[in-house]
Every structure is written in structure tokens, then in C-alpha cells.
């Protein structure tokens, strides 16, 4: 994928003649790099095997002859199905999975266009012909087709890489039964955690009225307002009015409010996480498939919520253990290794293992949640920008020599933009 390496997409497609001057110059460039020579051989053999050909010279026939290309596609699709463990050999089944992988690849780019790189959406929009193509063989042939512009050829290669990661993630999700676990987790919360006096989905609308420091916009004071009281409040400069929809759980006869958001990480987000961590194996890089963030009024309520969770698990006939605990709600520093994250982020974070599931929990008080949303250098919107740029993902997906974008300047511009939106809205 890297545009500063020997596999860069050039102004013209790769020469398919073995003894051309271009081919000789390319071989000379990697002659002294044994690792790159090994990588080249692996990639070359993959291309030949995938297209069911014995030499690059046969690629021109695949580009020109539709019938031959369709037969190659059928064979390649079955090879991919077996590689990713897709059950069912019917062509429509294979195409449905490949369409899903292609849609995820499109979603990766479009998610960045929608938020982190929104002002540059038109600059990084995928070429129509590439975005609507879901056939891996067709995408691969684009790389060698001189009718396509350099940008389109790069985007075809990028889409193949992203589809491969999406396929690995889908295989992992099927192996770990993530969909079934998500439904089981929701059932556990509804059956054993939330108060039985409220109907499922019955949420109490409240607002956090907060005041923030002039220095870094951290929360200095917060009060909880009912929906009716919030109608009479107009936030002044340095103040925020934040909507939260709260559930309740029972503890020793008390009904304690808690704002909860439950997350199953979407495939496109998982692909981006693999790219940020420079990993191809989702089992290694994505350990937070299921997650819950809870916001409570006080540290005391946080402690009661934790105890309620473990007792609820026992009532559900499962022991619950808390793993990888980090607690900065009561002081200390958060030692995250994630690029772009802030050590000033206050939270209680852990993984809960119960009922055959491993769920990431992030617990906040009202004030720490507002800092997570709004504080300078801590706010999640700023973190999203930093991790996309600082991990090299932005340059990886949108190299400057093709998209003509200076990612260093865009990073600074977007951080300023999000900070302004946070403080003014």
C-alpha cells in the first residue's frame, strides 16, 4: 500500500513484459533487499494463483475477454470462500459475503469523509467505478489496466486490502459468535441488571448543566436537571447543557440512575483499528468487540454499580471477574499505550468476563464524562482526529502524491475545528 515503496501505484500501470526496461529497473531497485524480494515473490504468486494464470503476460487476456474473466471470478470466489471459512458453496452466498466485505471497505473511507475529514470529503471521494465494484478479480485487474487513472488504480488496490481485512474480521466474528454474544449481553442487562420496575427501553431524559474552566475547558461544576427545568436554562459562555437518557438499577432498596451506552464495534471501525495498530489479525488487535459505557452521579454510585454487576452475574448463574483494571476516577494517571490518547483522561476501565463473554466497561462520573466529551486534549472528538493522523492511517489511505493533501496541516486544522465546535455548541 505504501506509495514510497516498490509496490507504489505509478502514473502508468506495471509493465507486464518480463524483460522490459521498466521491469529490469524495478528488479534492480529491490535486488539488495532480501525481505522485499521475499515479499515480492509472495505477492506475485498470490496474484497468479488468484487469477489462475502462470505469468503476468496472461493478464491482458483477462482484461480483454469477458467470458474468461467471468470464469476466473467464479474460481477466485470459491478460493476466497474457503480461505475465510464461508459455509455454503452457492454462488449467491459467496457474492453476498464479498458484497459485505466490499461495503465495509467503502464504509472505512466514507466514515472518515463523514467526520474526521469532513471538510475534505470531495478531495478523498472514491472513484465511482471503484466504489461500485465488489468483485475482487475486477478490482485486481484495474491495477494493470491502462484505461484507469492512477487514483482509480490506487483505490482499487486499497479496496482489495480493506476487503481482505474485512474478511478476516467477519471470519473472527463467526468464530467467536459475536452477534449471539451481543444479544446475550443485552438480555443479561435487561433480565438481571436494570430495575424491573421500568420497562425495557424506558429512559429518563435528563440534562447535565455544567460550568467549564477557561484554561482547558475541564468541568468545574455540574448539576443534573430534569427535562422541564432544562427548558428554562440558556447556557452562557463556558457552560454546556448535555442530554443524557438514564436507566435505573436497584441496590438495597434505592433506585440509582445511570446513563448507559452499549456498543458492538462495527466492521469498518474494526478495520480502522487494525490499520492503526498495523495488524492483520483481529484476534490480536481487536479486544473490545463488546463494550458498555456507564455514567453515574458519584464515586459512591460507581462502587455500588460495580457490586451490583457482580451480584447480577451470580444471579444469572455466572461468576464475573474484572480484568485489566485501570482506575483514574479518584486520582492517578491513565497509562494508555494507544497513539493519540491522553494520560489526563479520568475513567474506570476494565474487562468483565462472564457467561462466556468478555465485555469492555468504561465507567464515568458526571464530571469525568463531561471532561471525556469536552476537555481540551482529552475530548473524544479530538482523540479521534489524533489517532487517525498520528498512527499514519490518514497518509496510508490518502497518500499525498495522489490526493494532494498535506496531512500535517489538515491535522492541525481539524483539531482547531473540533475544539471550536466543542466549546461553541
ABEGO torsion letter per residue (X at the ends): XBAABAABBBABBBBABAABAAAAAAAAAAAABAAAAAAAAAAAAAAAAAAGBABAAAAAAAAABAAAAAAAAAAAAAAAAAAAGBBEABAAAAAAAAAAAAAAAAAAAAAAAAAAAAAAAAAABBBAAAAABABAAAAAAAAABAABBAAAAAAAAAAAAAAAAAAAAAAAAAAAGAAAAAAAAAAAAAAAABBAABBBGBBBBBBBBBBBBAAAGBBABBBBBBAAAAAABBBBBGBBBBBBBBBBBBBGGBBBBBBBBBBBBBAAAAAAAAAAAGBABAAAABAAABBBBBBBABAAAAAAAAAAAAAAAAAAGBBBBBBGBBBAAAEEBBBBABBGBBAABBBBBBBBBBGGBBBBBBBBBAAAAAAAAABBGABAAAAAAAAAAAAGAAAAABBAAAAGBBAAAAAAAAAAAAAAAAAAX
